[in-house]
Amino acid sequence: MISYFRSILPSRLILLILLFLGLQAALLLAGTQATASELLHMLVGERMADGFALYRQIYDDTAPLSALVYWLVDLLAGRSFLTYRVVALASLLLQALLFNLILNRHSVYAGKNYLPALVYLTLGSLSFAFSMLTPLLIGNTFLILSLPYIITVAREGLDNNRLFVGGFMMGLAALSYLPLALFLVVGIFAVIFFASSTLRSSLLMLCGFAFPYAMLGTYYLYTGSLSGFLALHLFQPWQLNVGFILAPADLAKLMALPALLLLLSLMSTLSLPQRLVFQVKFQQVMWVWLVISLVIIFTRQDISGATFVLALPPIAYFSEFFFTSGRKAWLLNLVFLVVLAGVLVLRYRQLPGLNLLIKVDESALLLPMAPDTSIKNTTVLVLGNDISYYTYNKPVTPYLNWQLAQRHFGHLTEYQAVFDIYQNFASEQPAYIVDKVGLMPQLQYKLPAVFGKYKPAGSDGIYQWVR
C-alpha cells in the first residue's frame, strides 16, 4: 500500500480522498456529537449575523478572522453542527493536499509522492476533535499557506515581496488564533537559513505580519472597539494557565500512535544519505516548526486532542523518511496498517466490541444535554458556565462567555462594573435569566430598574421577565 502512494498519478490522489472520506463519512452520517466550544462559536457567528460588533457588543475572545468564518457559516447554514464538521473536514483535506503540493513542488524529497498527505489525513481522522472547526484549525491553514513564501531563497532586490506575503499569511494565522504568532520564530529561522540579507528580510516579513493587524486595528479604532480588541484578543490569550480538558492519561492513549510514528520517523532522519543543501535547510525549518508546535500545544489552558492538529504537518513531513527508507516493504506496510487499524479502533471505539479494547473519555468536550424545560425558542441569558440552555434559544446582551463576563459580574461592588451591566441591558433584555451562580438577588438589589422586572419561574434559578 505504501508503494502505491509513492507516485503522483491522479489515481493516487483520488484513492487518497476516498480513503479519507471512508474514515470520516460513516460517523458523520451516523450523527454529529455536539460540543460546547462549537456551540459557543455558533453563538458568536449568530450574534455577528444579527448585526452586533465583536469585542464591543459581543464579549468573547474568539479571534477576528475565526469569528468571520463563523459569521459566514451562520449566514449560509445557521446553527448546524453538521455544517461545522463538513467545513472542518474540508479544511483538513485542503491542508493535507496543500502541504503535499508544497513539498512536491519545491522538491523537498528525493522523489515526489503522496505519502505526507496520506499520513496527514490518516492521523487527522484519529479523533472527532480534529473534525471540529476550531480557531486553531483555521489558523493552521494559513500557516501552511505561508510555508512556500518563507523558504524563498531571497536575494537583494529579488523575490522580497514573497517574504512580505509569508509574513502576511502568518498575520492571518494569528488573527485566527493569536498564539500562532509564535510561528514568526519559524519564519525568522527560515530567513536565516535561506535569505541573503537576514535583517532586511526579517523586517520585511515582520511588516507583512503587522499589515493585517494595522488594517484591523484601524477598523476597530473607528468603530469604537479598539479597547475591546486589545483586551480580548491581544492580551487575553497570553495568560498561561496550562490545563487539560482531557485527562492526561486519556490524551496519552489518543496521541500514542502519532508519537510512535514521529519517533520512528525522526530516527530514520539520522541515517539519511547526502542530500541537496535546500533539502537540508528545509528539514531544519521543519525541526523548528515541530518544536514551536509542541510549545503552543503544551502551554494552552485547553489542551485536548484538537490542539494536536498543529503537529500534523511536521509528523507528515518526517514520516516520508521512514516510509521511503531502505527497510523491507512488508515491514513498512505493516507499520502503516497498524497505524490505520489503531485510528479505526480509536475513531469507532463507541461501537459494540471495540469499546472493550481501549477507553478514551472525551466526554469533557461534549455539550451537556439541554435541560428539559419549557424555555425554548426564546431569548436567554445564562449566569454561569452551563451554555446548554442556548441550544434551543438565542442569546442576548454581550455576555456569551461567562469567564470573560466576570470583569463585570465579578466586580459588583464597583460602580463602573454595575454601570456597564446597566448599559448592556438598556437596548435588549432576555425573556429568561438562568442564574446558576446565585447573583440575581444582588443584581435585583443594585439594579432594580433592570433586574427588578424578573420574577422566579420555577426551580433551577430561572427568572422570567414580567412586563
Buried (B, 14 or more C-beta within 10 A) or exposed (E): EBEBBBBBEEEBBEBBBEBBBEBBEEBBEEEBBBBBBBBBBBBBBBBBBBEBBBBBBBBBBBBBBBBBBBBBBBEEBEBBBEBBBBBBBEBBBEBBBBBBBBBBEBEBBBEBBBBBBBBBBBBBBBBBBBBBBBBBBBBBBBBBBBBBBBBBEBEEEEEBEBBBBBBBBBBBBBBBBBBBBBBBBBBBBBBBBBBEBBEBBBBBBBBBBBBBBEEBBEEBEEEEBBEBBBBBBBEBBEEEEEEBBBEEEBBEBBBEBBEBBBEBBBEBBEEEEEEEEBBEBBBEBBBBBBBBBBEBBEBBEBBBBBBBBBBBBBBBBBBBBBBBBEEEEEEBBEBBEEBBEBBBBBBBBEEEEBEEEBEBEBEEBEBEEBBEBEBEEBBBBBBBEBBBBBBBBBBBBBBBBBEBBEEBBBBBEEEEBBEBBBEBBEEEBBBBBBBBBEBBEEBBEBBEEBBEBBEEBEEEBBBBBEE
